[in-house]
Amino acid sequence: MLIKDVYLEFSRLAEYLKSLSLLFARLILAYGFYEPAMMKWSDISAVAEWFGTIGIPMPTLNAYMAATTEITGVVLLTLGLFTRAISIPLIVIMIVAIITVHLPHGFSAGDNGFEIPLYYMLFLFIFLSHGGGKFSLDNMIFGDKN
């Protein structure tokens, strides 16, 4: 029984880290989307052309949609605003990135594989299911059950 009690107390104390870990994860993921978003916006026509070469339909429209979604994701994840909602289009972007760019290279990030977009997708699923946490505008505006 002692091991169970110690573990339950440890689990109770670890709960205090939940909101802080969601905050750090949101900020790090937002930063991870920042550079790709800015790269897309710096030369959107080149991105549209590249999208066309890898078989993405309506490449110009999709380049603008991807860039807009990513930069919107940076802002919303940083603020913790509409965290659950922005997670869905960002997950779609990660799925498209995995299928069109990373999958043929295998898993390893070092080989341009799907490892990093998969991790991003995992974080986004966590935000989709848990929300932005205590340290978010979602919590301030919508309360604990955002």
Secondary structure, 3 states (H helix, E strand, C coil): CHHHHHHHHHHHHHHHHHHHHHHHHHHHHHHHHHHHHHHHHHCHHHHHHHHHHCCCCCHHHHHHHHHHHHHHHHHHHHHCCCHHHHHHHHHHHHHHHHHHHHHHHCCCHHHCCCHHHHHHHHHHHHHHHHCCCCCCHHHHHHCCCC
